[in-house]
């Protein structure tokens, strides 16, 4: 601590960096294996051949170009939402509301998407994504304001806002925005979005759409915000110590609200991109819990954009593989969900366990009384 | 003591503890006799607390041996230490405020009629103990309602109740008022008369000289030596601690006061529970002047300092800085008018512990040139500035990328001081600026304060250390229960009047005492 050797040569630095990266990946990968082991035991118990199931899982992840494309498609909303959450987490706000922000964003984005305005494709897509960003952002900013101004615990408020958002989408897909409401076989979903608003496919022979570029761009922007802007600096200061930030003359309320706005905005983009690039129309209950998985992604990724991308791909692979397990090996979907949940849980625990500051931070977040005291 | 060579109660031999590259303890020897008060003296970071944490089983030594009552032993955990009759009283008490004294004392211990909680027997035993050691206490009083000095007594009783015959006291006087310190020392003397041994960790020379039988000085993880009290003097101990001649007397050049910078009129405030924390406070501070605020801790100094930085809401009166009314304005407005506040709570409020040194240095100016332009940070500029400040303020770190969490208390305070002074203050508020700092850092901070005074900064110094107040202040105001009892010149001959005011006498009614 006192005197480290002051100058290290470049190769040594790079080797250390790589070793650090491998080291950081080791725990989550081990957790994945343990989780799959538990899953195997579970499948054995209900009479499914785990070897066959895992072969299907592997084929679903790396069976070919098409499968790799699917993994990335699954990763897009996970990465976008995870990036948003990581900013909120860095600002000390435990935003659990990614799911609701995805729904609200998708609702606004879809509304723009289904309009036949005759816009050029780029304009229409941009407009739809922007609508998703604004809607998700405002949704989250509201919880941020309640937290910063009135010390209302954001964990509770964002969870409640999730319900409201999900039911709002339910209402709109059943009612005002329903496709062919008078037809006999009408389903609770909106019409398909306009051709001009669809995210184009970007890799021939796969379903990978341009949302991947949106996600990578968002990662770069978030990286810049966190480490290269005074707002990002303030957000980190507020996250580490709100009393210190207040004492230093920062407007804590404003910082928290803006961080939550961006955070929810990215979830909103995630929802919109999922509609414009994959699902084409907004369905009731369209998201498989992306907003919750993204919490684990932000934590596993160390709230760092690059970590979030890697974790997003890992969890995307898990999802794609799990789907294949269900389709090819005939594993019941509930069991697939259980295995998925076990793996996600173990990965998140393994990373949090290894990371002391993350543990400390989580502990402080989950103890509302102390939190209130810290804010006076 | 007594001269005969009996087996010491405790003997530490060649204790070594390494943290990374740092040798926190390097081959330390220490022996404690029965019935002795043995002081462990050293600057912050000298290794006192590490050594005691080894003794209490919180750390495991990398080398060396521990002998208790002549026998080689190993201490694996605090529970183990308690079983071997070692008691430790931490600087921050480990008490449950909503429990009674006896409930706190039996906390975690098996009681006779398990699983029922037999407090009556425990209370009886506690009363016997307190009678035996002369520690008066009501076993049924609520701990939270007791003064700090009495709470400390509860901590001692807790250790005695568990059968301790060796007590380790970590900076026990830091939380006490001067009067409480005296009665605390009496308690210690009674304890050693009953055959207990005490290790007293401190960095206050006067107290160490006053109470100990022998004094062991540590410096940078090594033992410098052990002296009996008869051979120790203030200056000698100070030299041993810092390894060089220390100048304990400061030169304060004559006052050259300018315009009024801070004008506080009839200021009143309430704390959260509705109790009036500030009562009609009134004073001014001029440019180039140091106004000391003396008083026992907890008499409204904190609220006053916070109100003057925009962090404490007031209900009456006004605060003007250079003629601008800032009453109840947010902190950023105070900062903009040149009010800089070095607060007492360095760890959670003064610094962002998880930020590195560079980042902490720009905490108040992260929006401004040259550190940011249009909201984009100038990382190169920030690093350069950090290098410059680290050099100028002699902050001992490898580089600006070291997290401040890893810095010693003295270096953390230097970071804060550098940040506030570099902000170009018009009014500098300091709250306990040298509390918990070693001699070298204390001297450094005081020099910097006088330097700011010479530059024409108005300084408000809140401290409980009277020698600090008298050494630095041109005038001294004394606070008692949220009021200012009077303002006197900052000379040593005012000591008696200041002491009376600290106990609640107002200056006006004090006709009997003349300076």
Boltz contact constraints between the chains, C-beta under 6 A:
constraints:
  - contact:
      token1: [A, 1]
      token2: [B, 20]
      max_distance: 6.0
  - contact:
      token1: [A, 1]
      token2: [B, 21]
      max_distance: 6.0
  - contact:
      token1: [A, 1]
      token2: [B, 22]
      max_distance: 6.0
  - contact:
      token1: [A, 1]
      token2: [B, 406]
      max_distance: 6.0
  - contact:
      token1: [A, 2]
      token2: [B, 21]
      max_distance: 6.0
  - contact:
      token1: [A, 2]
      token2: [B, 22]
      max_distance: 6.0
  - contact:
      token1: [A, 228]
      token2: [B, 377]
      max_distance: 6.0
  - contact:
      token1: [A, 229]
      token2: [B, 375]
      max_distance: 6.0
  - contact:
      token1: [A, 229]
      token2: [B, 376]
      max_distance: 6.0
  - contact:
      token1: [A, 230]
      token2: [B, 366]
      max_distance: 6.0
  - contact:
      token1: [A, 230]
      token2: [B, 367]
      max_distance: 6.0
  - contact:
      token1: [A, 230]
      token2: [B, 372]
      max_distance: 6.0
  - contact:
      token1: [A, 230]
      token2: [B, 375]
      max_distance: 6.0
  - contact:
      token1: [A, 230]
      token2: [B, 377]
      max_distance: 6.0
  - contact:
      token1: [A, 233]
      token2: [B, 366]
      max_distance: 6.0
  - contact:
      token1: [A, 237]
      token2: [B, 352]
      max_distance: 6.0
  - contact:
      token1: [A, 240]
      token2: [B, 352]
      max_distance: 6.0
  - contact:
      token1: [A, 240]
      token2: [B, 354]
      max_distance: 6.0
  - contact:
      token1: [A, 241]
      token2: [B, 348]
      max_distance: 6.0
  - contact:
      token1: [A, 241]
      token2: [B, 352]
      max_distance: 6.0
  - contact:
      token1: [A, 243]
      token2: [B, 348]
      max_distance: 6.0
  - contact:
      token1: [A, 243]
      token2: [B, 349]
      max_distance: 6.0
  - contact:
      token1: [A, 244]
      token2: [B, 349]
      max_distance: 6.0
  - contact:
      token1: [A, 244]
      token2: [B, 352]
      max_distance: 6.0
  - contact:
      token1: [A, 247]
      token2: [B, 349]
      max_distance: 6.0
  - contact:
      token1: [A, 248]
      token2: [B, 363]
      max_distance: 6.0
  - contact:
      token1: [A, 248]
      token2: [B, 364]
      max_distance: 6.0
  - contact:
      token1: [A, 249]
      token2: [B, 331]
      max_distance: 6.0
  - contact:
      token1: [A, 249]
      token2: [B, 332]
      max_distance: 6.0
  - contact:
      token1: [A, 249]
      token2: [B, 335]
      max_distance: 6.0
  - contact:
      token1: [A, 249]
      token2: [B, 364]
      max_distance: 6.0
